[in-house]
Amino acid sequence: MSPSTPQQLRVKPGRQFPFLSRHPWVHAHALISDGNRFSDGGDLQRGDVVDLVDMDGNFLGRGLVNPHSRLRVRLYTYEDTTPIDEALWRQRIDAAIGRRRLTRTPEKDEAERMVFSESDLISGLIVDRYADCLGVQFTAGALMKWRSTILEHLQQVTGCRQIVVRVDEKTAKYEGLDPEPATLAIPGVELTAPVGYRQNGLDLTVDLVGGQKTGGYLDQRLNHETAAGYLRGKRVLDVCCYTGGFGLVAARQGADQVIGIDSSAAAIAAATESAQRNGVAERMSFLQEDCFDALKRLGDEGQKFDAVILDPPRFAGSRHQVDQALRAYRRLNSLAVALLPAGGILVTCSCSGRVSRSEFLNMLVDVGRRGRRDLIILENRGPAPDHPLAVGCPESDYLKCVIAQVA
């Protein structure tokens, strides 16, 4: 085997079918292994290029290996003539940005998702643009070998002022990396204040250094706008409001009163500041409280709302947590429905990719059955178009946003 020829990893009998459908994730249990060594592969280091083959030696895909991760290989091409090199990452980044320019070019002061991991064929890389700054999150340890190439090309093609790079604690744990704080990739440019941007007619800010993930959540922005159309003149409870999200847009578009609830003091402070900056503070108030505790307390007090919004964090991080997640969604939605009179609006979301849309809807069926209420779905939505879906990776169809009327 020549030095330029990737080492081969062989999948177990019958485990090749996902990769024939171009799924990029190869879990360790799908591979034939011998202790810490892989079949036909010898000793491998994080970030090494490998070829995935079936039991007969037929090529399935080419990717990067991480011996420290249960997600052992991420595939980036299914053609044995395509090398994994600097040119591939540049081409994939250019294609991802071009995909988002098919219908419109966002304004310079807007925010957008520029690279969405598996959906843009760069598993383990997320890039968000907030005006003239980028938030970059690496979720694949193997991809860190190409970090400099990726960041340099992003700076070149976007002309950004600064790039903030993050590897969160959970990723570090599961990918065998050392935890590290958010880092600034462009020397000499400090971010001494949150980055300002425009979204849904609001002046917003994001803390790229101290905030969550790449700073904010852009996937819901069109859902914020659409849901607000149902909330004019209404008393709204926005649960898991984070930095304002649904509630800010609803208040701007005419909701009579919005009460936001979140367990994070930092999120509540940011939401309060955004409400003041955008002139809607008189119609908004915020409480720092656990979402389940708050909903139960409000129910016990006999309070009613014209609309309840539920946008909780991910409840299922793996397939083993799906049942537990569905129980949490069922409880959360049951508590919310109990606060709504006939004709009330429920906006309920799930960002758990392991929970399918059909499972989420069946959960709502169960909520209606148990509460003896009818839920009539007005809109069944997903993320903004800059969060595309790769059909070979159904987990990328992660966001559900259901707008329903409760009878």
Secondary structure, DSSP 8 states (H G I E B T S, - for coil): --TTS-EEEEB-TT--HHHHTT--EEEGGGB-EETTEETTTBS--TT-EEEEE-TT--EEEEEEE-TTSSEEEEEEES-TT---SHHHHHHHHHHHHHHTTSS----TTSEEEEEEGGGGT-TTEEEEEETTEEEEEE--GGGGGGHHHHHHHHHHHH--SEEEEEE-HHHHHHHT---EEEEESSTT----S-EEEEETTEEEEE-TTTSSTTSS--TTHHHHHHHHTT-TT-EEEEET-TTSHHHHHHHHTT-SEEEEEES-HHHHHHHHHHHHHTT-GGGEEEEE--HHHHHHHHHHTT---SEEEE----S-SSGGGHHHHHHHHHHHHHHHHTT--TTEEEEEEE--TTS-HHHHHHHHHHHHHHHT--EEEEEEE---TTS---TT-GGG---EEEEEEE-
